[in-house]
Amino acid sequence: MECLECNGSWHCSCCGLATGCGSKLTGTYTNPSGIAMLELKSGGKAVMGLGGETRDCTYTEDGKQLHLTCGRDKIGIRINDDGSLFMPGFAGIMRKTK
């Protein structure tokens, strides 16, 4: 394992697997109806929007799974092979829009 510098601090990890090092998942995702939005930022930070209201969240990436934490709520999100996300409940499939 090689130590890489990310965001001004040292991490001993492979940069391609660490959310703080520019994950391919960063960006904004929405479901087809546009009611649900998830913005994944570098450093494991996220914003989840639902019906115009937003919440600050954090996330970690574990293989084909994304673990989203918003306050006390924890949500498991599947990362699909095409890069879309599957969120349980009515949000369903979310695709990257920017």
Backbone as XML, in Angstrom:
<?xml version="1.0"?>
<chain id="A" units="angstrom">
  <residue number="1" name="MET">
    <atom name="N" x="0.837" y="-1.178" z="0.000"/>
    <atom name="CA" x="0.000" y="0.000" z="0.000"/>
    <atom name="C" x="0.880" y="1.239" z="0.000"/>
  </residue>
  <residue number="2" name="GLU">
    <atom name="N" x="0.519" y="2.214" z="-0.772"/>
    <atom name="CA" x="1.306" y="3.425" z="-0.920"/>
    <atom name="C" x="0.605" y="4.570" z="-0.214"/>
  </residue>
  <residue number="3" name="CYS">
    <atom name="N" x="1.365" y="5.444" z="0.449"/>
    <atom name="CA" x="0.773" y="6.621" z="1.090"/>
    <atom name="C" x="0.657" y="7.736" z="0.065"/>
  </residue>
  <residue number="4" name="LEU">
    <atom name="N" x="-0.542" y="8.285" z="-0.039"/>
    <atom name="CA" x="-0.805" y="9.361" z="-0.988"/>
    <atom name="C" x="-1.313" y="10.568" z="-0.232"/>
  </residue>
  <residue number="5" name="GLU">
    <atom name="N" x="-1.034" y="11.765" z="-0.735"/>
    <atom name="CA" x="-1.538" y="12.959" z="-0.083"/>
    <atom name="C" x="-2.853" y="13.349" z="-0.737"/>
  </residue>
  <residue number="6" name="CYS">
    <atom name="N" x="-3.886" y="13.498" z="0.069"/>
    <atom name="CA" x="-5.201" y="13.901" z="-0.419"/>
    <atom name="C" x="-5.740" y="15.017" z="0.460"/>
  </residue>
  <residue number="7" name="ASN">
    <atom name="N" x="-6.145" y="16.088" z="-0.134"/>
    <atom name="CA" x="-6.757" y="17.201" z="0.593"/>
    <atom name="C" x="-5.888" y="17.716" z="1.738"/>
  </residue>
  <residue number="8" name="GLY">
    <atom name="N" x="-4.589" y="17.732" z="1.549"/>
    <atom name="CA" x="-3.689" y="18.322" z="2.523"/>
    <atom name="C" x="-3.323" y="17.444" z="3.712"/>
  </residue>
  <residue number="9" name="SER">
    <atom name="N" x="-3.851" y="16.262" z="3.830"/>
    <atom name="CA" x="-3.472" y="15.372" z="4.921"/>
    <atom name="C" x="-3.052" y="14.030" z="4.348"/>
  </residue>
  <residue number="10" name="TRP">
    <atom name="N" x="-2.263" y="13.272" z="5.095"/>
    <atom name="CA" x="-1.729" y="12.007" z="4.582"/>
    <atom name="C" x="-2.665" y="10.858" z="4.897"/>
  </residue>
  <residue number="11" name="HIS">
    <atom name="N" x="-2.919" y="10.023" z="3.919"/>
    <atom name="CA" x="-3.740" y="8.828" z="4.079"/>
    <atom name="C" x="-2.950" y="7.654" z="3.510"/>
  </residue>
  <residue number="12" name="CYS">
    <atom name="N" x="-2.914" y="6.532" z="4.202"/>
    <atom name="CA" x="-2.294" y="5.342" z="3.667"/>
    <atom name="C" x="-3.385" y="4.478" z="3.057"/>
  </residue>
  <residue number="13" name="SER">
    <atom name="N" x="-3.697" y="4.737" z="1.792"/>
    <atom name="CA" x="-4.745" y="3.990" z="1.105"/>
    <atom name="C" x="-4.559" y="4.141" z="-0.392"/>
  </residue>
  <residue number="14" name="CYS">
    <atom name="N" x="-5.243" y="3.323" z="-1.110"/>
    <atom name="CA" x="-5.235" y="3.427" z="-2.561"/>
    <atom name="C" x="-6.206" y="4.524" z="-2.939"/>
  </residue>
  <residue number="15" name="CYS">
    <atom name="N" x="-5.754" y="5.533" z="-3.612"/>
    <atom name="CA" x="-6.566" y="6.709" z="-3.885"/>
    <atom name="C" x="-7.834" y="6.370" z="-4.658"/>
  </residue>
  <residue number="16" name="GLY">
    <atom name="N" x="-7.825" y="5.390" z="-5.512"/>
    <atom name="CA" x="-9.009" y="5.042" z="-6.283"/>
    <atom name="C" x="-10.137" y="4.495" z="-5.439"/>
  </residue>
  <residue number="17" name="LEU">
    <atom name="N" x="-9.848" y="4.065" z="-4.215"/>
    <atom name="CA" x="-10.880" y="3.502" z="-3.347"/>
    <atom name="C" x="-11.330" y="4.467" z="-2.269"/>
  </residue>
  <residue number="18" name="ALA">
    <atom name="N" x="-10.633" y="5.541" z="-2.084"/>
    <atom name="CA" x="-10.966" y="6.463" z="-1.001"/>
    <atom name="C" x="-11.860" y="7.581" z="-1.516"/>
  </residue>
  <residue number="19" name="THR">
    <atom name="N" x="-12.966" y="7.826" z="-0.828"/>
    <atom name="CA" x="-13.909" y="8.847" z="-1.275"/>
    <atom name="C" x="-13.283" y="10.225" z="-1.247"/>
  </residue>
  <residue number="20" name="GLY">
    <atom name="N" x="-12.320" y="10.476" z="-0.357"/>
    <atom name="CA" x="-11.701" y="11.780" z="-0.259"/>
    <atom name="C" x="-10.736" y="12.072" z="-1.395"/>
  </residue>
  <residue number="21" name="CYS">
    <atom name="N" x="-10.460" y="11.155" z="-2.256"/>
    <atom name="CA" x="-9.481" y="11.341" z="-3.312"/>
    <atom name="C" x="-10.138" y="11.449" z="-4.687"/>
  </residue>
  <residue number="22" name="GLY">
    <atom name="N" x="-11.356" y="11.918" z="-4.756"/>
    <atom name="CA" x="-11.997" y="12.112" z="-6.047"/>
    <atom name="C" x="-12.630" y="10.857" z="-6.599"/>
  </residue>
  <residue number="23" name="SER">
    <atom name="N" x="-13.587" y="10.311" z="-5.911"/>
    <atom name="CA" x="-14.300" y="9.127" z="-6.358"/>
    <atom name="C" x="-15.001" y="9.398" z="-7.684"/>
  </residue>
  <residue number="24" name="LYS">
    <atom name="N" x="-15.130" y="8.346" z="-8.509"/>
    <atom name="CA" x="-15.870" y="8.484" z="-9.763"/>
    <atom name="C" x="-17.349" y="8.742" z="-9.488"/>
  </residue>
  <residue number="25" name="LEU">
    <atom name="N" x="-17.791" y="8.512" z="-8.279"/>
    <atom name="CA" x="-19.197" y="8.699" z="-7.943"/>
    <atom name="C" x="-19.570" y="10.149" z="-7.674"/>
  </residue>
  <residue number="26" name="THR">
    <atom name="N" x="-18.597" y="11.029" z="-7.450"/>
    <atom name="CA" x="-18.944" y="12.405" z="-7.133"/>
    <atom name="C" x="-19.775" y="13.008" z="-8.255"/>
  </residue>
  <residue number="27" name="GLY">
    <atom name="N" x="-20.794" y="13.767" z="-7.863"/>
    <atom name="CA" x="-21.708" y="14.392" z="-8.803"/>
    <atom name="C" x="-23.120" y="14.400" z="-8.240"/>
  </residue>
  <residue number="28" name="THR">
    <atom name="N" x="-24.051" y="14.855" z="-9.044"/>
    <atom name="CA" x="-25.446" y="14.954" z="-8.619"/>
    <atom name="C" x="-26.281" y="13.899" z="-9.329"/>
  </residue>
  <residue number="29" name="TYR">
    <atom name="N" x="-27.077" y="13.175" z="-8.567"/>
    <atom name="CA" x="-27.934" y="12.110" z="-9.071"/>
    <atom name="C" x="-29.391" y="12.469" z="-8.794"/>
  </residue>
  <residue number="30" name="THR">
    <atom name="N" x="-30.270" y="12.168" z="-9.746"/>
    <atom name="CA" x="-31.698" y="12.372" z="-9.536"/>
    <atom name="C" x="-32.464" y="11.151" z="-10.027"/>
  </residue>
  <residue number="31" name="ASN">
    <atom name="N" x="-33.658" y="10.968" z="-9.473"/>
    <atom name="CA" x="-34.517" y="9.890" z="-9.948"/>
    <atom name="C" x="-35.355" y="10.419" z="-11.117"/>
  </residue>
  <residue number="32" name="PRO">
    <atom name="N" x="-36.039" y="9.549" z="-11.865"/>
    <atom name="CA" x="-36.766" y="9.986" z="-13.058"/>
    <atom name="C" x="-37.800" y="11.084" z="-12.802"/>
  </residue>
  <residue number="33" name="SER">
    <atom name="N" x="-38.455" y="11.068" z="-11.654"/>
    <atom name="CA" x="-39.473" y="12.087" z="-11.376"/>
    <atom name="C" x="-38.856" y="13.415" z="-10.938"/>
  </residue>
  <residue number="34" name="GLY">
    <atom name="N" x="-37.572" y="13.404" z="-10.546"/>
    <atom name="CA" x="-36.909" y="14.623" z="-10.102"/>
    <atom name="C" x="-37.203" y="15.000" z="-8.664"/>
  </residue>
  <residue number="35" name="ILE">
    <atom name="N" x="-37.974" y="14.184" z="-7.962"/>
    <atom name="CA" x="-38.326" y="14.489" z="-6.569"/>
    <atom name="C" x="-37.158" y="14.230" z="-5.627"/>
  </residue>
  <residue number="36" name="ALA">
    <atom name="N" x="-36.362" y="13.202" z="-5.927"/>
    <atom name="CA" x="-35.229" y="12.838" z="-5.066"/>
    <atom name="C" x="-33.919" y="13.236" z="-5.743"/>
  </residue>
  <residue number="37" name="MET">
    <atom name="N" x="-32.988" y="13.806" z="-4.949"/>
    <atom name="CA" x="-31.689" y="14.235" z="-5.448"/>
    <atom name="C" x="-30.636" y="13.830" z="-4.430"/>
  </residue>
  <residue number="38" name="LEU">
    <atom name="N" x="-29.480" y="13.392" z="-4.919"/>
    <atom name="CA" x="-28.349" y="13.061" z="-4.065"/>
    <atom name="C" x="-27.103" y="13.652" z="-4.690"/>
  </residue>
  <residue number="39" name="GLU">
    <atom name="N" x="-26.440" y="14.550" z="-3.965"/>
    <atom name="CA" x="-25.181" y="15.128" z="-4.432"/>
    <atom name="C" x="-24.052" y="14.529" z="-3.606"/>
  </residue>
  <residue number="40" name="LEU">
    <atom name="N" x="-23.165" y="13.803" z="-4.273"/>
    <atom name="CA" x="-22.005" y="13.205" z="-3.625"/>
    <atom name="C" x="-20.800" y="14.097" z="-3.877"/>
  </residue>
  <residue number="41" name="LYS">
    <atom name="N" x="-20.182" y="14.547" z="-2.798"/>
    <atom name="CA" x="-19.035" y="15.449" z="-2.886"/>
    <atom name="C" x="-17.773" y="14.711" z="-2.464"/>
  </residue>
  <residue number="42" name="SER">
    <atom name="N" x="-16.624" y="15.285" z="-2.758"/>
    <atom name="CA" x="-15.369" y="14.687" z="-2.317"/>
    <atom name="C" x="-15.288" y="14.761" z="-0.800"/>
  </residue>
  <residue number="43" name="GLY">
    <atom name="N" x="-14.458" y="13.917" z="-0.228"/>
    <atom name="CA" x="-14.289" y="13.915" z="1.218"/>
    <atom name="C" x="-15.385" y="13.186" z="1.968"/>
  </residue>
  <residue number="44" name="GLY">
    <atom name="N" x="-16.233" y="12.444" z="1.245"/>
    <atom name="CA" x="-17.285" y="11.683" z="1.896"/>
    <atom name="C" x="-18.479" y="12.501" z="2.342"/>
  </residue>
  <residue number="45" name="LYS">
    <atom name="N" x="-18.629" y="13.709" z="1.814"/>
    <atom name="CA" x="-19.767" y="14.563" z="2.164"/>
    <atom name="C" x="-20.842" y="14.434" z="1.091"/>
  </residue>
  <residue number="46" name="ALA">
    <atom name="N" x="-22.093" y="14.595" z="1.510"/>
    <atom name="CA" x="-23.210" y="14.469" z="0.576"/>
    <atom name="C" x="-24.350" y="15.373" z="1.012"/>
  </residue>
  <residue number="47" name="VAL">
    <atom name="N" x="-25.220" y="15.672" z="0.069"/>
    <atom name="CA" x="-26.462" y="16.392" z="0.341"/>
    <atom name="C" x="-27.578" y="15.586" z="-0.295"/>
  </residue>
  <residue number="48" name="MET">
    <atom name="N" x="-28.606" y="15.263" z="0.497"/>
    <atom name="CA" x="-29.750" y="14.537" z="-0.024"/>
    <atom name="C" x="-30.947" y="15.479" z="-0.036"/>
  </residue>
  <residue number="49" name="GLY">
    <atom name="N" x="-31.633" y="15.517" z="-1.172"/>
    <atom name="CA" x="-32.807" y="16.367" z="-1.305"/>
    <atom name="C" x="-34.036" y="15.541" z="-1.600"/>
  </residue>
  <residue number="50" name="LEU">
    <atom name="N" x="-35.139" y="15.938" z="-0.991"/>
    <atom name="CA" x="-36.396" y="15.243" z="-1.185"/>
    <atom name="C" x="-37.520" y="16.273" z="-1.181"/>
  </residue>
  <residue number="51" name="GLY">
    <atom name="N" x="-38.178" y="16.423" z="-2.312"/>
    <atom name="CA" x="-39.286" y="17.361" z="-2.398"/>
    <atom name="C" x="-38.912" y="18.790" z="-2.074"/>
  </residue>
  <residue number="52" name="GLY">
    <atom name="N" x="-37.699" y="19.203" z="-2.418"/>
    <atom name="CA" x="-37.258" y="20.580" z="-2.186"/>
    <atom name="C" x="-36.548" y="20.810" z="-0.860"/>
  </residue>
  <residue number="53" name="GLU">
    <atom name="N" x="-36.606" y="19.863" z="0.068"/>
    <atom name="CA" x="-35.885" y="19.986" z="1.332"/>
    <atom name="C" x="-34.581" y="19.204" z="1.235"/>
  </residue>
  <residue number="54" name="THR">
    <atom name="N" x="-33.507" y="19.739" z="1.843"/>
    <atom name="CA" x="-32.213" y="19.074" z="1.768"/>
    <atom name="C" x="-31.685" y="18.761" z="3.166"/>
  </residue>
  <residue number="55" name="ARG">
    <atom name="N" x="-30.834" y="17.739" z="3.226"/>
    <atom name="CA" x="-30.152" y="17.338" z="4.467"/>
    <atom name="C" x="-28.688" y="17.104" z="4.168"/>
  </residue>
  <residue number="56" name="ASP">
    <atom name="N" x="-27.822" y="17.530" z="5.077"/>
    <atom name="CA" x="-26.400" y="17.246" z="4.977"/>
    <atom name="C" x="-26.160" y="15.820" z="5.446"/>
  </residue>
  <residue number="57" name="CYS">
    <atom name="N" x="-25.322" y="15.099" z="4.712"/>
    <atom name="CA" x="-25.061" y="13.693" z="4.987"/>
    <atom name="C" x="-23.576" y="13.400" z="4.804"/>
  </residue>
  <residue number="58" name="THR">
    <atom name="N" x="-23.197" y="12.183" z="5.141"/>
    <atom name="CA" x="-21.868" y="11.668" z="4.833"/>
    <atom name="C" x="-22.054" y="10.322" z="4.149"/>
  </residue>
  <residue number="59" name="TYR">
    <atom name="N" x="-21.005" y="9.871" z="3.438"/>
    <atom name="CA" x="-21.091" y="8.566" z="2.786"/>
    <atom name="C" x="-19.735" y="7.890" z="2.751"/>
  </residue>
  <residue number="60" name="THR">
    <atom name="N" x="-19.796" y="6.569" z="2.665"/>
    <atom name="CA" x="-18.609" y="5.767" z="2.428"/>
    <atom name="C" x="-18.938" y="4.797" z="1.301"/>
  </residue>
  <residue number="61" name="GLU">
    <atom name="N" x="-17.917" y="4.414" z="0.600"/>
    <atom name="CA" x="-18.054" y="3.510" z="-0.542"/>
    <atom name="C" x="-17.417" y="2.183" z="-0.161"/>
  </residue>
  <residue number="62" name="ASP">
    <atom name="N" x="-18.139" y="1.091" z="-0.416"/>
    <atom name="CA" x="-17.631" y="-0.243" z="-0.097"/>
    <atom name="C" x="-17.986" y="-1.174" z="-1.252"/>
  </residue>
  <residue number="63" name="GLY">
    <atom name="N" x="-17.084" y="-1.285" z="-2.207"/>
    <atom name="CA" x="-17.353" y="-2.110" z="-3.390"/>
    <atom name="C" x="-18.527" y="-1.570" z="-4.178"/>
  </residue>
  <residue number="64" name="LYS">
    <atom name="N" x="-19.562" y="-2.371" z="-4.322"/>
    <atom name="CA" x="-20.762" y="-1.974" z="-5.080"/>
    <atom name="C" x="-21.849" y="-1.431" z="-4.159"/>
  </residue>
  <residue number="65" name="GLN">
    <atom name="N" x="-21.454" y="-0.966" z="-2.984"/>
    <atom name="CA" x="-22.407" y="-0.449" z="-2.006"/>
    <atom name="C" x="-21.961" y="0.923" z="-1.538"/>
  </residue>
  <residue number="66" name="LEU">
    <atom name="N" x="-22.918" y="1.811" z="-1.368"/>
    <atom name="CA" x="-22.688" y="3.144" z="-0.829"/>
    <atom name="C" x="-23.447" y="3.209" z="0.487"/>
  </residue>
  <residue number="67" name="HIS">
    <atom name="N" x="-22.793" y="3.644" z="1.546"/>
    <atom name="CA" x="-23.433" y="3.753" z="2.857"/>
    <atom name="C" x="-23.615" y="5.235" z="3.156"/>
  </residue>
  <residue number="68" name="LEU">
    <atom name="N" x="-24.862" y="5.683" z="3.145"/>
    <atom name="CA" x="-25.212" y="7.086" z="3.347"/>
    <atom name="C" x="-25.722" y="7.263" z="4.766"/>
  </residue>
  <residue number="69" name="THR">
    <atom name="N" x="-25.202" y="8.266" z="5.477"/>
    <atom name="CA" x="-25.657" y="8.575" z="6.827"/>
    <atom name="C" x="-26.116" y="10.021" z="6.855"/>
  </residue>
  <residue number="70" name="CYS">
    <atom name="N" x="-27.390" y="10.199" z="7.204"/>
    <atom name="CA" x="-27.992" y="11.536" z="7.311"/>
    <atom name="C" x="-28.567" y="11.644" z="8.720"/>
  </residue>
  <residue number="71" name="GLY">
    <atom name="N" x="-27.835" y="12.304" z="9.611"/>
    <atom name="CA" x="-28.247" y="12.340" z="11.015"/>
    <atom name="C" x="-28.219" y="10.932" z="11.578"/>
  </residue>
  <residue number="72" name="ARG">
    <atom name="N" x="-29.348" y="10.468" z="12.107"/>
    <atom name="CA" x="-29.434" y="9.109" z="12.653"/>
    <atom name="C" x="-29.849" y="8.093" z="11.595"/>
  </residue>
  <residue number="73" name="ASP">
    <atom name="N" x="-30.237" y="8.563" z="10.418"/>
    <atom name="CA" x="-30.690" y="7.661" z="9.352"/>
    <atom name="C" x="-29.512" y="7.104" z="8.573"/>
  </residue>
  <residue number="74" name="LYS">
    <atom name="N" x="-29.519" y="5.803" z="8.373"/>
    <atom name="CA" x="-28.493" y="5.128" z="7.569"/>
    <atom name="C" x="-29.190" y="4.447" z="6.403"/>
  </residue>
  <residue number="75" name="ILE">
    <atom name="N" x="-28.677" y="4.692" z="5.191"/>
    <atom name="CA" x="-29.304" y="4.172" z="3.978"/>
    <atom name="C" x="-28.255" y="3.422" z="3.165"/>
  </residue>
  <residue number="76" name="GLY">
    <atom name="N" x="-28.563" y="2.191" z="2.798"/>
    <atom name="CA" x="-27.699" y="1.406" z="1.921"/>
    <atom name="C" x="-28.120" y="1.630" z="0.474"/>
  </residue>
  <residue number="77" name="ILE">
    <atom name="N" x="-27.187" y="2.020" z="-0.357"/>
    <atom name="CA" x="-27.464" y="2.311" z="-1.763"/>
    <atom name="C" x="-26.593" y="1.410" z="-2.629"/>
  </residue>
  <residue number="78" name="ARG">
    <atom name="N" x="-27.200" y="0.745" z="-3.602"/>
    <atom name="CA" x="-26.452" y="-0.132" z="-4.507"/>
    <atom name="C" x="-25.879" y="0.690" z="-5.658"/>
  </residue>
  <residue number="79" name="ILE">
    <atom name="N" x="-24.613" y="0.418" z="-5.999"/>
    <atom name="CA" x="-23.968" y="1.036" z="-7.161"/>
    <atom name="C" x="-24.113" y="0.052" z="-8.315"/>
  </residue>
  <residue number="80" name="ASN">
    <atom name="N" x="-24.862" y="0.425" z="-9.334"/>
    <atom name="CA" x="-25.090" y="-0.447" z="-10.485"/>
    <atom name="C" x="-23.904" y="-0.407" z="-11.436"/>
  </residue>
  <residue number="81" name="ASP">
    <atom name="N" x="-23.768" y="-1.437" z="-12.273"/>
    <atom name="CA" x="-22.655" y="-1.531" z="-13.213"/>
    <atom name="C" x="-22.608" y="-0.364" z="-14.194"/>
  </residue>
  <residue number="82" name="ASP">
    <atom name="N" x="-23.757" y="0.239" z="-14.503"/>
    <atom name="CA" x="-23.796" y="1.360" z="-15.448"/>
    <atom name="C" x="-23.508" y="2.705" z="-14.783"/>
  </residue>
  <residue number="83" name="GLY">
    <atom name="N" x="-23.200" y="2.693" z="-13.473"/>
    <atom name="CA" x="-22.875" y="3.924" z="-12.756"/>
    <atom name="C" x="-24.071" y="4.568" z="-12.079"/>
  </residue>
  <residue number="84" name="SER">
    <atom name="N" x="-25.269" y="4.075" z="-12.334"/>
    <atom name="CA" x="-26.451" y="4.595" z="-11.656"/>
    <atom name="C" x="-26.486" y="4.042" z="-10.235"/>
  </residue>
  <residue number="85" name="LEU">
    <atom name="N" x="-27.333" y="4.635" z="-9.413"/>
    <atom name="CA" x="-27.493" y="4.208" z="-8.027"/>
    <atom name="C" x="-28.908" y="3.699" z="-7.820"/>
  </residue>
  <residue number="86" name="PHE">
    <atom name="N" x="-29.071" y="2.688" z="-6.978"/>
    <atom name="CA" x="-30.404" y="2.219" z="-6.613"/>
    <atom name="C" x="-30.620" y="2.491" z="-5.141"/>
  </residue>
  <residue number="87" name="MET">
    <atom name="N" x="-31.577" y="3.373" z="-4.855"/>
    <atom name="CA" x="-31.923" y="3.723" z="-3.487"/>
    <atom name="C" x="-33.250" y="3.050" z="-3.145"/>
  </residue>
  <residue number="88" name="PRO">
    <atom name="N" x="-33.341" y="2.405" z="-1.984"/>
    <atom name="CA" x="-34.588" y="1.734" z="-1.634"/>
    <atom name="C" x="-35.746" y="2.722" z="-1.505"/>
  </residue>
  <residue number="89" name="GLY">
    <atom name="N" x="-36.952" y="2.202" z="-1.590"/>
    <atom name="CA" x="-38.141" y="3.047" z="-1.462"/>
    <atom name="C" x="-38.549" y="3.647" z="-2.791"/>
  </residue>
  <residue number="90" name="PHE">
    <atom name="N" x="-39.251" y="4.754" z="-2.736"/>
    <atom name="CA" x="-39.791" y="5.357" z="-3.957"/>
    <atom name="C" x="-38.748" y="6.033" z="-4.830"/>
  </residue>
  <residue number="91" name="ALA">
    <atom name="N" x="-37.566" y="6.347" z="-4.304"/>
    <atom name="CA" x="-36.539" y="7.019" z="-5.126"/>
    <atom name="C" x="-36.085" y="6.112" z="-6.254"/>
  </residue>
  <residue number="92" name="GLY">
    <atom name="N" x="-35.853" y="4.823" z="-5.962"/>
    <atom name="CA" x="-35.490" y="3.854" z="-6.992"/>
    <atom name="C" x="-34.165" y="4.158" z="-7.650"/>
  </residue>
  <residue number="93" name="ILE">
    <atom name="N" x="-34.132" y="4.042" z="-8.973"/>
    <atom name="CA" x="-32.904" y="4.277" z="-9.751"/>
    <atom name="C" x="-32.623" y="5.771" z="-9.835"/>
  </residue>
  <residue number="94" name="MET">
    <atom name="N" x="-31.384" y="6.138" z="-9.536"/>
    <atom name="CA" x="-30.951" y="7.537" z="-9.647"/>
    <atom name="C" x="-29.771" y="7.590" z="-10.616"/>
  </residue>
  <residue number="95" name="ARG">
    <atom name="N" x="-29.847" y="8.512" z="-11.566"/>
    <atom name="CA" x="-28.792" y="8.653" z="-12.567"/>
    <atom name="C" x="-28.069" y="9.993" z="-12.399"/>
  </residue>
  <residue number="96" name="LYS">
    <atom name="N" x="-26.785" y="9.990" z="-12.748"/>
    <atom name="CA" x="-25.969" y="11.199" z="-12.634"/>
    <atom name="C" x="-26.453" y="12.225" z="-13.649"/>
  </residue>
  <residue number="97" name="THR">
    <atom name="N" x="-26.700" y="13.434" z="-13.157"/>
    <atom name="CA" x="-27.139" y="14.520" z="-14.035"/>
    <atom name="C" x="-26.074" y="15.581" z="-14.217"/>
  </residue>
  <residue number="98" name="LYS">
    <atom name="N" x="-25.131" y="15.691" z="-13.271"/>
    <atom name="CA" x="-23.984" y="16.591" z="-13.439"/>
    <atom name="C" x="-22.841" y="16.165" z="-12.572"/>
  </residue>
</chain>
